[in-house]
Amino acid sequence: MTSVFYARCLFPTISEDIFFYWLPYLSEAMQIQIKNYRKKEDACLSLAGKVLLYKVLRKRGMSESILSQIRYTDFRRPFIPDSDIDFNIAHSEGFVVIAYTQSGRVGIDLERMIAVRPEDFKSQMSVIEWQEIENAEDPQTAFYTYWTQKEAVLKANGKGMYIPLQSFQIQSGRTYLEGEEWSLQEIQIADGYKCYLAMNQEQPIEIYDLTREIWNID
């Protein structure tokens, strides 16, 4: 089973009291990272992602100090040592989402579909992908579909942008990357957003909204 948890994170609704309530739950390194953000909106999104991760891991029976146990690969992908747990975090303008599994690897990407010029990203797509974007009834949505699918695969693989987006092709919700097959599943978060989950082991997906749980501290 793969679980997807998300929370709305609208900056004006997150009070200083709630912000500083959750901050001590984070490791010292995480607190420093959040405090170094110049924009409060960015700090809130980063905090929300880590609070959501804390809630998810606690629901799975992990200790209160679990966030301090997280380590990072050479490519800055977080993991929990000596554990079969795999997780991935994404956020975009008002939402944070986490994919969690104990079977295989997962990656997730979330984007708010603001207006862009798809042609500016033509070099990031394969020839076939670009043709489908160009010929789509709604090229903007087609672009975001491919973009979030590719990003989710790169995040699941663990090397991120060290692998060029155009070096692999998404076809019918599947792709191969570095000898491994990945399947992709769209996750409905909210209107105006595109979100895709990448898995190297196909399995049922459950989705939970934890907005009230992480911000209603009473």
Secondary structure, DSSP 4 states (H G I P E B T S, - for coil): -EEEEEEE--GGGS-HHHHHHHGGGS-HHHHHHHHT-SSHHHHHHHHHHHHHHHHHHHHTT--TTGGGG-EE-TT--EE-TT---EEEEEEETTEEEEEEESSS-EEEEEEE-----GGGGGGGS-HHHHHHHHHSSSHHHHHHHHHHHHHHHHHHHT-GGGS-GGGS--BTTEEEETTEEEEEEE---STTEEEEEEESS---EEEEE-HHHHH---
